[in-house]
Amino acid sequence: MERTNSLALPVRENLMRILLLFLLASAAFAETPNIVVLLADDLGYGDLHVYNAASKIKTPNLDRLAGEGTRFTNAHTPASVCTPTRYGLLTGRYPWRSRLKSGVLRDSDPPLIEAGRLTLPEMLKRKGYETAAIGKWHLGKSFVLLDKSKPVSAENIDWSKPEVDGPLDHGFTYYFGLAKPGWAFLEGRRPLARPSLAFDVTNLPAFLMGPNNQKGWKSPGFEFDRMLPRFTEEAVGFIDRSAAAGKPFFLYWTPITPHRPVTPSEDFIGKSAAGVYGDFVVQLDWAVGEILAAIERNGATKDTLVILSSDNGPEIDAYRRVLEYEHYSMGDWRGVKRDNWEGGHRVAFLARWPGRYPSDRTNDETVCQTDLFATTASIVGYDLPNAAAEDSYDILPALEGKRLSKPIREATVHQAMDGHLAIRQGDWVLIDWKTGDSNRGGNGEPEWFKRERGVVAEPGDVVLYNLRDDPQETRNRVAEEPQTVGRLKALLDQYRAEGRSVARR
């Protein structure tokens, strides 16, 4: 007679229940989080009070975001200018692997994201998310021209025809931005009003407007100081609509702030002790507060991961603010936008997800904005193909505040405006060029600033710094550390040759 183990059935049933609960919990976790990426433009590490106690700019909403989440102190952009950084963030790929080897796209350039390439919003759309890009795109679009024999310009675009190969073709279900090369708001694929009015504001200081903003075409009624408020209104509206529909949402909010044109609204003039630029940062802080309030009003705070960062370091005008206001937008770092020194690519990075990630925490783990790609896939349970995560590491353990036995990233590569690369591993950073200065032909850093920081002359073909002993990058260590130079150059060459920096699974 066959004997039956009376304990076997209950044990198997309990195991099945546990497995079922685990699978249900995993599925719920994968479907739950809204994701909001707030990407400022040219915001300096030292502009935020929470990163720089001596900042002349009050940023209470950003400080609150840090207090309710984690403040990363060693976060980097993949490039020190905007177009390549945005490409890297949305694709998880170092931008120097694209066709853009240096500089940024012009308004007339074709799209940079390759056809068929998986993007962060496309990944989330496949998971059932509503996905919105609101603000600056700067990754190229295509327009129908009135005269194909003439170049792309506001006068030669047939504005009655939709633009193509823009945000809506790379994973976003909603887009509200600018109809560049004209200054006009664009919703979906068409401008709200055609940029038909010529304008000339060359009488305004270049440090406020920038060389590309002083002349051009705009739509009737378009004013520069309405951009940030309008982008904020659109972000709030998208959150409200998505919450009402009961769908998870991904918001990629990219205002042109505090990038030139530096045009704060009248209500914010005089609100900082760092001039009109500081006032613009105060208004950015207000805008972030409005978005956080919309999330809270919709009861979505505990269901929403919010990340705030910048596309690169502060504009070169930061040196002028040091002299005029004793305000250091670059913080304690050396370098500004375009440079391969730390100030060009080390940026603020705040992450908040109440109940999931620790609050009021500081984390010095080295992370890069390309990592948002693989990390998002991990959060929502998207199985990334091997080919998709070329330079994107899963930094979820750092976001969760886990104790790490070793660094998440093997190394991190930075790209300067002129296309030269630097590689960081541990305390060492090797700039594969004779200087980290990529502003004005290598003459962007003022001599008085070098003297203030105690910079020693840097002769040689490459530059090596130890960031633990010399965080302000004042002394070239190439002659003392030939083995370190050789090791880092070999690793950089390996990353170039293999087409990826993340090991295949």
C-alpha positions as CSV (number, residue, x, y, z in Angstrom):
1,M,0.0,0.0,0.0
2,E,1.4,3.4,-1.0
3,R,2.2,5.7,1.9
4,T,1.5,9.4,1.6
5,N,3.6,12.0,3.4
6,S,1.0,14.1,5.2
7,L,3.4,17.1,5.3
8,A,4.3,17.2,1.7
9,L,1.0,18.7,0.4
10,P,0.8,21.6,2.8
11,V,4.5,22.4,2.2
12,R,4.0,22.4,-1.5
13,E,0.9,24.6,-1.1
14,N,2.7,27.0,1.1
15,L,5.6,27.2,-1.4
16,M,3.2,27.9,-4.2
17,R,1.4,30.6,-2.2
18,I,4.8,32.3,-1.4
19,L,5.8,32.1,-5.1
20,L,2.5,33.5,-6.2
21,L,2.7,36.4,-3.7
22,F,6.2,37.1,-4.8
23,L,5.2,37.2,-8.5
24,L,2.2,39.4,-7.7
25,A,4.4,41.7,-5.6
26,S,7.0,41.9,-8.4
27,A,4.3,42.7,-11.0
28,A,2.8,45.4,-8.8
29,F,6.2,46.9,-8.2
30,A,7.0,46.9,-11.9
31,E,3.8,48.7,-12.7
32,T,3.6,51.1,-9.9
33,P,6.1,54.0,-10.1
34,N,5.5,57.1,-12.1
35,I,8.9,58.5,-13.1
36,V,9.7,62.2,-13.4
37,V,13.0,63.4,-14.7
38,L,13.6,67.2,-14.2
39,L,16.6,68.2,-16.3
40,A,17.7,71.8,-15.8
41,D,19.8,73.5,-18.4
42,D,23.3,74.9,-17.4
43,L,22.4,74.7,-13.7
44,G,25.6,74.7,-11.7
45,Y,26.5,72.3,-8.9
46,G,27.1,75.3,-6.6
47,D,23.8,77.1,-7.5
48,L,21.8,74.8,-5.2
49,H,21.9,75.8,-1.5
50,V,21.8,72.1,-0.5
51,Y,25.1,71.6,-2.4
52,N,26.7,74.9,-1.5
53,A,26.0,76.5,1.8
54,A,27.6,79.7,0.5
55,S,25.2,80.0,-2.5
56,K,23.7,83.4,-3.0
57,I,20.5,81.7,-4.3
58,K,17.7,80.4,-2.2
59,T,16.4,77.0,-3.5
60,P,13.9,75.8,-0.8
61,N,12.0,73.4,-3.1
62,L,15.2,71.7,-4.3
63,D,16.5,71.6,-0.8
64,R,13.2,69.9,0.3
65,L,13.6,67.4,-2.6
66,A,17.0,66.5,-1.3
67,G,15.8,66.3,2.3
68,E,13.0,63.9,1.3
69,G,15.4,61.8,-0.8
70,T,19.0,61.2,-1.7
71,R,21.6,63.8,-2.7
72,F,24.3,62.3,-4.9
73,T,27.6,64.3,-4.7
74,N,29.5,62.4,-7.4
75,A,27.0,62.4,-10.3
76,H,28.1,63.2,-13.8
77,T,26.7,64.0,-17.2
78,P,28.1,62.0,-20.2
79,A,29.1,65.3,-21.8
80,S,29.7,68.9,-20.8
81,V,27.2,70.3,-23.3
82,C,23.5,69.7,-23.9
83,T,22.9,67.7,-27.1
84,P,25.2,64.8,-26.3
85,T,24.1,64.7,-22.7
86,R,20.4,64.4,-23.7
87,Y,21.3,61.6,-26.2
88,G,23.1,59.7,-23.5
89,L,20.4,60.1,-20.9
90,L,17.6,58.9,-23.3
91,T,19.6,56.0,-24.9
92,G,22.0,54.8,-22.1
93,R,24.8,55.2,-24.6
94,Y,27.8,57.4,-24.5
95,P,27.2,60.2,-27.0
96,W,30.6,60.0,-28.7
97,R,29.4,56.6,-30.1
98,S,26.9,58.6,-32.2
99,R,27.7,60.6,-35.3
100,L,28.1,63.7,-33.1
101,K,31.8,63.5,-32.1
102,S,32.0,67.1,-30.8
103,G,29.8,70.2,-30.2
104,V,26.0,70.3,-30.3
105,L,23.4,70.1,-33.0
106,R,22.3,73.2,-34.9
107,D,18.7,73.9,-35.4
108,S,19.0,72.8,-39.1
109,D,20.7,69.5,-38.3
110,P,18.9,66.2,-38.8
111,P,17.9,64.0,-35.8
112,L,20.7,62.4,-33.8
113,I,18.9,59.4,-32.2
114,E,19.2,56.6,-34.7
115,A,16.1,54.9,-36.2
116,G,15.2,51.8,-34.3
117,R,17.3,52.6,-31.2
118,L,15.5,51.8,-28.0
119,T,15.0,54.9,-25.8
120,L,14.0,55.3,-22.2
121,P,10.5,56.6,-23.1
122,E,10.0,53.8,-25.7
123,M,10.8,51.3,-23.0
124,L,8.2,52.8,-20.7
125,K,5.6,53.2,-23.4
126,R,5.9,49.5,-24.0
127,K,5.1,49.0,-20.3
128,G,1.9,51.0,-20.6
129,Y,3.2,54.4,-19.6
130,E,2.0,57.8,-20.8
131,T,5.2,59.5,-21.8
132,A,5.7,63.3,-22.2
133,A,8.7,65.4,-23.2
134,I,8.1,69.1,-22.2
135,G,10.6,71.8,-22.9
136,K,13.9,71.7,-24.8
137,W,14.6,68.8,-27.2
138,H,17.8,69.7,-29.1
139,L,18.2,66.3,-30.6
140,G,17.2,67.3,-34.1
141,K,13.9,67.2,-36.1
142,S,13.0,67.2,-39.8
143,F,10.8,69.7,-41.5
144,V,9.1,70.0,-44.9
145,L,10.8,72.9,-46.7
146,L,9.2,75.4,-49.1
147,D,12.3,75.3,-51.2
148,K,14.4,72.2,-51.0
149,S,17.3,73.9,-52.7
150,K,17.7,76.3,-49.7
151,P,18.9,75.5,-46.2
152,V,16.6,74.9,-43.2
153,S,15.5,78.2,-41.7
154,A,12.4,79.6,-40.1
155,E,11.5,81.4,-43.3
156,N,12.0,78.2,-45.5
157,I,9.9,75.8,-43.4
158,D,6.4,74.9,-44.4
159,W,4.9,75.3,-41.0
160,S,1.5,73.9,-42.2
161,K,3.2,70.5,-42.5
162,P,4.0,68.4,-39.4
163,E,7.6,68.0,-38.2
164,V,8.9,64.4,-38.3
165,D,11.5,62.3,-36.5
166,G,11.1,64.3,-33.3
167,P,10.1,63.2,-29.7
168,L,6.9,61.5,-30.9
169,D,9.0,59.2,-33.0
170,H,11.3,58.1,-30.2
171,G,8.9,56.9,-27.5
172,F,7.0,60.0,-26.3
173,T,3.2,60.0,-26.5
174,Y,3.0,63.8,-25.9
175,Y,5.4,66.7,-26.7
176,F,5.3,70.4,-25.9
177,G,8.3,72.3,-26.8
178,L,9.8,74.8,-29.2
179,A,9.5,75.0,-33.0
180,K,13.2,75.7,-33.5
181,P,14.7,77.2,-35.6
182,G,11.9,79.6,-34.9
183,W,10.9,80.8,-31.4
184,A,7.3,79.5,-31.0
185,F,5.6,76.9,-28.9
186,L,5.1,73.6,-30.6
187,E,2.6,70.9,-29.5
188,G,2.8,67.5,-30.9
189,R,4.2,68.1,-34.4
190,R,2.9,71.7,-35.2
191,P,3.5,75.1,-33.8
192,L,0.7,76.8,-32.0
193,A,1.5,79.9,-34.1
194,R,3.8,80.3,-37.0
195,P,7.1,82.1,-36.2
196,S,6.5,84.9,-38.6
197,L,7.8,88.0,-36.8
198,A,11.4,89.1,-37.0
199,F,13.0,90.3,-33.8
200,D,16.3,91.9,-32.9
201,V,17.5,92.4,-29.3
202,T,21.2,92.9,-29.9
203,N,20.9,95.9,-27.5
204,L,20.6,93.4,-24.6
205,P,23.8,92.1,-23.0
206,A,25.1,88.9,-24.7
207,F,25.7,87.2,-21.4
208,L,21.9,87.3,-20.9
209,M,20.7,86.5,-24.4
210,G,23.6,84.5,-25.9
211,P,24.9,85.0,-29.5
212,N,22.2,82.7,-31.0
213,N,19.2,84.4,-29.3
214,Q,19.6,88.1,-30.2
215,K,18.1,87.9,-33.7
216,G,15.6,85.6,-35.4
217,W,12.0,84.9,-35.9
218,K,9.2,84.4,-33.3
219,S,5.5,83.8,-33.3
220,P,3.1,86.7,-32.5
221,G,2.8,87.1,-28.7
222,F,5.8,84.8,-27.9
223,E,7.9,86.2,-25.1
224,F,11.1,84.6,-23.7
225,D,10.0,85.1,-20.1
226,R,6.9,83.0,-20.8
227,M,8.8,79.9,-21.6
228,L,9.4,78.6,-18.1
229,P,5.9,79.3,-16.8
230,R,4.4,77.7,-19.9
231,F,6.5,74.6,-19.6
232,T,5.6,74.4,-15.9
233,E,1.9,74.7,-16.7
234,E,2.2,71.9,-19.4
235,A,4.0,69.6,-16.9
236,V,1.3,70.1,-14.3
237,G,-1.4,69.5,-16.9
238,F,0.2,66.3,-18.0
239,I,0.4,65.0,-14.4
240,D,-3.2,65.9,-13.8
241,R,-4.4,64.1,-17.0
242,S,-2.3,61.0,-16.4
243,A,-3.5,60.7,-12.8
244,A,-7.1,61.2,-13.8
245,A,-6.7,58.4,-16.4
246,G,-5.2,56.1,-13.8
247,K,-2.1,55.4,-15.9
248,P,1.5,55.4,-14.9
249,F,3.4,58.3,-16.4
250,F,6.9,59.3,-17.4
251,L,7.6,63.1,-17.5
252,Y,10.8,64.3,-19.1
253,W,10.8,68.0,-18.2
254,T,13.6,70.0,-19.8
255,P,13.1,73.8,-19.4
256,I,15.7,76.2,-20.9
257,T,16.6,77.4,-17.5
258,P,18.9,78.9,-16.4
259,H,20.4,78.7,-19.9
260,R,20.4,81.8,-22.0
261,P,18.2,83.7,-22.7
262,V,18.3,84.5,-19.0
263,T,14.8,86.0,-18.7
264,P,13.1,85.5,-15.3
265,S,9.5,86.7,-15.0
266,E,9.0,90.1,-13.4
267,D,7.8,88.5,-10.1
268,F,11.3,86.9,-9.6
269,I,13.5,89.9,-10.4
270,G,15.6,90.7,-7.3
271,K,14.8,87.5,-5.5
272,S,18.5,86.4,-5.3
273,A,21.8,87.9,-4.4
274,A,23.4,86.6,-7.6
275,G,21.9,89.0,-10.2
276,V,19.4,88.1,-12.8
277,Y,20.9,84.7,-13.3
278,G,20.3,83.9,-9.7
279,D,16.7,85.2,-10.0
280,F,16.2,82.7,-12.9
281,V,17.4,79.9,-10.7
282,V,14.9,81.0,-8.0
283,Q,12.2,80.8,-10.6
284,L,13.4,77.3,-11.6
285,D,13.1,76.3,-7.9
286,W,9.5,77.7,-7.9
287,A,8.7,75.7,-11.0
288,V,10.0,72.5,-9.4
289,G,7.8,73.3,-6.4
290,E,4.7,73.5,-8.7
291,I,5.5,70.1,-10.2
292,L,6.0,68.5,-6.8
293,A,2.7,70.1,-5.6
294,A,0.9,68.6,-8.7
295,I,2.2,65.1,-7.8
296,E,1.1,65.6,-4.2
297,R,-2.3,67.0,-5.1
298,N,-3.0,63.9,-7.2
299,G,-2.1,61.6,-4.3
300,A,0.9,60.2,-6.2
301,T,3.8,61.2,-4.0
302,K,4.5,57.7,-2.7
303,D,4.1,56.3,-6.2
304,T,6.5,58.6,-8.0
305,L,10.2,58.6,-8.4
306,V,11.5,62.1,-9.0
307,I,15.0,62.8,-10.2
308,L,16.5,66.3,-10.7
309,S,19.7,67.0,-12.4
310,S,21.3,69.3,-15.0
311,D,22.6,68.7,-18.6
312,N,26.1,70.1,-17.8
313,G,27.8,72.6,-15.6
314,P,27.2,76.4,-15.6
315,E,27.9,78.7,-18.5
316,I,31.2,80.5,-18.7
317,D,29.5,83.6,-17.3
318,A,29.9,81.8,-13.9
319,Y,33.4,83.5,-13.7
320,R,31.7,86.9,-13.9
321,R,29.4,86.0,-11.1
322,V,32.3,85.1,-8.9
323,L,33.7,88.7,-9.4
324,E,30.4,90.5,-9.1
325,Y,28.5,88.5,-6.4
326,E,31.1,86.1,-4.9
327,H,28.8,83.4,-6.1
328,Y,30.4,80.1,-7.3
329,S,28.0,78.4,-9.7
330,M,30.7,75.7,-10.2
331,G,30.9,75.2,-6.4
332,D,34.4,74.0,-5.3
333,W,35.1,72.4,-8.7
334,R,37.3,73.6,-11.5
335,G,35.8,74.2,-14.9
336,V,32.4,75.2,-16.4
337,K,30.2,74.1,-19.3
338,R,32.1,72.7,-22.3
339,D,35.1,71.7,-20.1
340,N,36.4,68.3,-19.1
341,W,37.3,69.4,-15.6
342,E,34.8,68.4,-12.9
343,G,32.8,71.7,-13.1
344,G,31.9,70.9,-16.7
345,H,30.1,67.6,-16.0
346,R,29.7,67.0,-12.2
347,V,26.2,68.0,-11.5
348,A,23.4,68.0,-8.9
349,F,21.5,64.7,-8.8
350,L,18.6,64.4,-6.4
351,A,16.4,61.3,-6.2
352,R,13.2,61.0,-4.2
353,W,10.8,58.0,-3.9
354,P,9.1,58.1,-0.4
355,G,8.9,54.8,1.3
356,R,11.2,53.2,-1.3
357,Y,14.4,55.2,-1.1
358,P,16.0,56.6,2.1
359,S,15.4,60.3,2.9
360,D,17.8,63.0,3.9
361,R,20.7,60.8,2.7
362,T,24.0,61.8,1.0
363,N,25.6,59.3,-1.4
364,D,29.1,59.7,-2.9
365,E,28.8,56.7,-5.4
366,T,29.9,57.6,-8.9
367,V,26.9,57.7,-11.2
368,C,26.3,58.9,-14.7
369,Q,23.1,60.1,-16.4
370,T,23.4,57.2,-18.9
371,D,22.6,55.0,-15.9
372,L,19.0,56.1,-15.8
373,F,18.3,53.8,-18.8
374,A,19.3,50.5,-17.2
375,T,18.1,51.6,-13.8
376,T,14.6,52.4,-15.1
377,A,14.5,49.0,-16.9
378,S,15.3,47.4,-13.5
379,I,12.6,49.3,-11.7
380,V,9.8,48.5,-14.2
381,G,11.0,45.0,-15.0
382,Y,11.9,45.6,-18.6
383,D,14.3,42.9,-20.0
384,L,17.0,44.9,-21.8
385,P,18.6,43.2,-24.8
386,N,22.4,43.0,-24.4
387,A,22.9,45.4,-27.2
388,A,20.8,48.1,-25.6
389,A,22.7,48.7,-22.3
390,E,26.1,49.8,-23.8
391,D,27.1,52.3,-21.2
392,S,24.3,52.2,-18.7
393,Y,24.8,50.7,-15.2
394,D,21.9,49.7,-12.9
395,I,22.4,52.1,-10.0
396,L,19.2,50.9,-8.2
397,P,21.3,49.6,-5.2
398,A,22.7,53.1,-4.7
399,L,19.2,54.7,-4.9
400,E,18.0,52.2,-2.3
401,G,20.8,53.2,0.0
402,K,22.3,49.7,0.1
403,R,25.9,49.2,1.4
404,L,28.0,48.3,-1.6
405,S,31.1,46.1,-1.5
406,K,32.6,47.7,-4.6
407,P,31.8,50.5,-7.0
408,I,28.8,50.0,-9.4
409,R,30.7,51.5,-12.4
410,E,34.0,50.1,-13.6
411,A,34.8,53.6,-14.9
412,T,33.1,56.7,-16.3
413,V,33.9,58.5,-19.5
414,H,33.3,62.3,-20.0
415,Q,33.1,64.2,-23.3
416,A,34.1,67.8,-23.7
417,M,32.7,70.3,-26.2
418,D,35.7,69.8,-28.5
419,G,35.2,66.1,-28.5
420,H,38.2,65.2,-26.2
421,L,37.5,62.5,-23.7
422,A,38.4,61.9,-20.0
423,I,38.1,58.7,-18.0
424,R,37.5,58.5,-14.3
425,Q,38.2,55.4,-12.2
426,G,38.3,55.5,-8.5
427,D,40.2,58.6,-7.3
428,W,42.0,59.1,-10.7
429,V,40.8,61.0,-13.7
430,L,42.7,61.1,-17.0
431,I,41.9,63.8,-19.5
432,D,43.1,62.5,-22.9
433,W,44.2,66.0,-24.0
434,K,46.7,68.6,-22.8
435,T,44.1,70.5,-20.8
436,G,40.5,70.2,-19.5
437,D,39.7,73.7,-20.8
438,S,37.4,73.6,-23.8
439,N,36.1,77.2,-23.7
440,R,37.4,79.7,-26.3
441,G,40.1,77.6,-27.7
442,G,41.5,76.6,-24.3
443,N,41.6,80.1,-23.0
444,G,38.3,80.2,-21.1
445,E,39.6,79.9,-17.6
446,P,40.7,83.3,-16.3
447,E,44.2,83.7,-14.9
448,W,42.9,85.2,-11.7
449,F,40.8,82.0,-11.1
450,K,43.8,79.8,-11.6
451,R,45.7,81.8,-9.1
452,E,42.8,81.7,-6.6
453,R,42.6,77.9,-6.9
454,G,46.4,77.5,-6.8
455,V,46.6,75.8,-10.2
456,V,50.1,74.6,-11.3
457,A,51.1,74.8,-15.0
458,E,50.1,71.6,-16.9
459,P,52.6,70.9,-19.7
460,G,52.2,67.6,-21.5
461,D,50.0,65.7,-23.9
462,V,47.5,64.4,-21.3
463,V,46.5,65.4,-17.8
464,L,46.1,63.2,-14.7
465,Y,44.5,64.2,-11.4
466,N,43.9,62.5,-8.1
467,L,40.5,63.7,-7.0
468,R,40.8,62.5,-3.4
469,D,44.1,64.5,-2.8
470,D,43.4,67.3,-5.3
471,P,39.6,67.7,-5.8
472,Q,40.1,71.1,-7.5
473,E,42.4,69.5,-10.2
474,T,45.4,71.9,-9.6
475,R,48.3,69.5,-10.2
476,N,49.1,67.2,-13.1
477,R,50.3,63.8,-11.9
478,V,51.3,62.3,-15.2
479,A,55.1,62.3,-14.5
480,E,54.6,60.6,-11.1
481,E,52.1,58.0,-12.2
482,P,53.0,56.5,-15.6
483,Q,51.4,53.2,-14.8
484,T,48.1,54.8,-13.9
485,V,48.2,56.8,-17.1
486,G,48.8,53.6,-19.1
487,R,46.1,51.7,-17.3
488,L,43.5,54.4,-17.9
489,K,44.4,55.0,-21.5
490,A,44.2,51.2,-22.2
491,L,40.7,51.1,-20.6
492,L,39.5,54.0,-22.6
493,D,40.9,52.4,-25.8
494,Q,39.1,49.2,-24.8
495,Y,35.8,51.0,-24.4
496,R,36.2,52.6,-27.8
497,A,37.1,49.4,-29.5
498,E,34.5,47.2,-27.9
499,G,31.6,49.7,-28.5
500,R,30.4,49.3,-24.9
501,S,31.7,49.9,-21.3
502,V,29.2,47.6,-19.6
503,A,30.0,43.9,-19.6
504,R,27.7,41.7,-21.5
505,R,25.4,39.5,-19.4
